[in-house]
Amino acid sequence: MLFSDVVATSAAVGATRSRREKSAALAAVLGRAAPEEVEPVTAWLAGELRQGRIGTGWRTLSGLDAGAAPDPSLTVGRVEETLDELATTSGTGSATRRRDLLAGLYGAATADEQRFLHQLLTGELRQGALEGLMVEAIAAAAEVPAPTVRRAFMLSGRLPGTAVTALTGGVAALEVVGLEVGRPIRPMLASPGDSLDAALAGLGPDVTVEHKLDGARIQVHRRGDEVRVWTRTLREVTDGVPELVAHVRALPCEAVVLDGETLALDDDGRPRPFQDTMSRFGSDGPEGQGSETMLSPFFFDLLHLDGDDLVDAPLERRLDALAELLAGDAQAPPRMPGARRPSPEGAAQVLETALDAGHEGVVVKALDAPYAAGRRGKAWQKVKPVHTLDLVVLGAEWGYGRRTGSLSNIHLGARDPDGGEPVMVGKTFKGMTDELLAWQTATFPGYARDDTAGDAGHGVLLLRPELVVEIALDGAQRSTRYPGGVALRFARVLRYRPDKTPAEADDLEQVRRLLSS
């Protein structure tokens, strides 16, 4: 398959707002791909590299001087081979070799292909192929039910590999995919709840109400003495969290998969600032990194225990198994605090206790729900006393007065549910400490969309949509100023979220739901 077929499909997806037309275009190109081409094509159309980070960014690419080819000749195989070589090139002379590889690739590409490559390699590709859309397209191309593809993807954690399985093996191969100890699955997510009363009314009495910690999501797998730890984005952090490994290695079992959160606590047992926790994961957040702060785990779900897969079991059974595993050992990691089947008054007491302890709120969970990996459904609802949104930073304005010389007023975007560019919904300069202003000013130029970062002191610095920030707000209001028809009310910065990707930011529909608040 020619690389230009992938580029043309990406352009077609980005040019339409119709989900049906997007899915049809993606399915068509996947259906034409050879078996060995399916994995890279799927990854590229989802805006990713199969190889992950390959050390090629904007600065490297801006130095290339390669004219565009007049006609398309690059194949998918040729591009993938070059990317593989770039990913494995290191050591003496590697910089020269990498430049030569990129120059050869760009020199064989047409202008449209060069543009696509640049966006793909710098992480700026926003053509609209979100994971949910790709799942639909894979199902259509393979002529299999979308739920079957979705489940295999959730349990394998890898969309390109799932596409290969679907297109080469069909339903039978997809149904074989299951939970595998040592291979992370996509975490189940909670939807925002309007209030505790609303969540209880919607889910009924058979629920558990648990603390919502201000920590980092972790998924821990153990087989024998081998323990591995992943973050919510399925990035492995095992080597950086030896205390979590020791906790799980001491449990009375041979094989286990646990879901939970971890956070740094002070001497009084209260949560330390979120960035103290994230510094242990090699984050590049405003508080820096390299902290020796100890992390404490709190587990709230059990997905596998000694050969018994529990993903499809109701939450109540999973909680019973978790309680038995952690019972009777004072050194065992604690379960997430909460109450099962509380009265409305009891649920309110759990929320009050969580807030008094310095946590964010509670999560209300249906006890009959299976573990819907990767889904943000209504079976889990998080309730916080303050409206918060995770939004994408689209740009920043240079400050004036006391903030002269600092990048201050940030432009905020909500994720487009149809897969387009994030939609701007407001600005804010509130909630920023001097330390945060200094971090923004030092960090934002590295995310600039073009080489205007040196134009300090005036104007707006437009950023690639890669940074996620958590915003507190009083609600939303209708507005003709922004393209989404909605604007934030009294938004202020709480913190940056290096543990989240733009694909996990809140979408425009979630902002619009605040209009009645």
C-alpha angles and dihedrals in degrees: 000000000000117000087229089068089062092046092050091049091051090052092048091051092050093048098060134061092200112108090201092055092046092052092046093052092049093046091051095055093043089051091055095047120105115239092259091049098052096081098052093040091052092048094048094048089051088054096252141110117237088220093055116219112004100178095253114126141158096285093053093047095045089064094058117109104193124143119223121259114243096226134027115262105142115112127209088245094054092050093047093049090052092049090049090052092047090052093053100039112108143133131047113003093009094125091058092044092050092050090050092050093049093045090052093048095046092044091058093048128091119234091265091048091049090052092051092047092050092052092044095049094045095044093245098118107125104161095141105259100133118178093258090052092048090052089056091047093049090051092050094047092049093039092232131126114279093226089059091053091045093053094048090049093049093051096042096040091213122101098189092051090048090053091054091049092050097046096043103034107021124202095335093057093044093052091055091062109101142152110304120193106237095030113089121230126210110271123246110246134211125233120225111264121215092223141332091261091050093049092050092047092050098047100035129220098309097084142110119226113208136178116268104220127207091233144102123282115242135186115198127195126189131184113173108316094337112103125179129185129203134184125231089272090054093251110149115236101166097127093052098053109051093156091060090048091051092051093054095040088059095057117112097250142083101222129019142156115204132185122203149109134271130203143164116258130199124230090276093054094252121133117267119220114300092243090060088061095044092050087072091061096057093258121171092216125141095272093061126230144263096075118164091209112141118239126220120207125220115188123203104169141038118205102173135015126181097326097326114114110209102179092107095040118102116264092249092063091046091051092049091052091047092050091051092048093051098038125110099017118100089197095054118110111266125253117241107273115248147105133263119226094352123181114248087262091049092050090051088052091053089052092048091049091050093050092045088054091055098257128135101248135276141302118224112208132188109238094213095054123110120222103276098197115211094006129118098206135154095260089086118040125180118212122199127172091228126053110247132178133188105223137175121250108234100175147331135228124224110250130235135208109017089359097053108139093023130103100238126149106062125204113227129209133190120216114263106239088211092057103255129124116308112275117236113240104167152318135251141182095175127111095029119137121204088256092053092048090052091049093049092049092050097041108037097068088064088062096046116138090223140004097286095105092105092058090093124172103039144040131021126306107215114213136204106253096253107108120083121203129187112230129194115210142169094232139285137282136199113265139176090199095080127050094239091060092237136089134194120251118224095341119188134178117256100172145312118265110219087166091067133068125214088255087065095050119113114270132231093262090059089054091048091053087066092064091093094048 
